[in-house]
Amino acid sequence: MSRGCKMLAILLDPDKTTDAQLDELISDPSFAQVDFLFVGGSLVTKGDMAHCLSLIKSKTNKPCVIFPGNPDQVHPDAEAILLLSLISGRNPDLLIGKHVESAYQLKTSGLEILSTGYILIDGGRTTTVSYISNTVPIPQDKPGIAASTALAGTMLGNQVIYLDCGSGALFHANSETISAVKNEIEVPLIVGGGIRSKEDAGNVYSAGADIVVVGNKLEEDPGLLQEFVQAKSLFNSKTVISG
């Protein structure tokens, strides 16, 4: 998933994604620098996953990666799926139960399956994912817990680690937590939730994130895409120069 440079993903919620929103994002010249579209959410109440993917595919050839909240969000029209195990929690359904329910569907889907250790970090408020999953996020001042959790996930075979504060978080995972996790793993590190500005994205990249995910802020203001792309491009250009 990571090509040795920093990458950017946009999270699209099937409940909220519309023709107009997609058109505004795709028409922005900065959209060419977006690497992935993550599609899904902790709770999809009205949105149709099939329709959302069809809409996206009709407008762009960007790779679509399913970010599933439940087995109902598995769909073969995407390129890949983050097979999330909520390793920061102790809810057996989200460690293995839902995976058993969807195993045969996944096997025949044709999707690239990316085993992902999903770690919830406290973002300053109760988010949908923490409420639905009945999970207590790891406190921001306990980076060692996040690091050991991520390390355990990779020992169990996770191909990706995802640190998330959840949709609508007040703030993102802090630099100390991101760095502590990155220092213990050799797989790609995704960080999302609470990333609201170019400065936020730059700090997250600098701390060690390989892929930054933005969602809510672009729903509010699609024009901010340019700033997030600039943060990625600036970091990658510095890496090339220093290399």
Summary of the structure (lengths in Angstrom):
residues: 243
radius of gyration: 16.7
end to end distance: 21.4
largest distance: 48.0
contacts: 833
relative contact order: 0.16
helix: 44%
strand: 19%
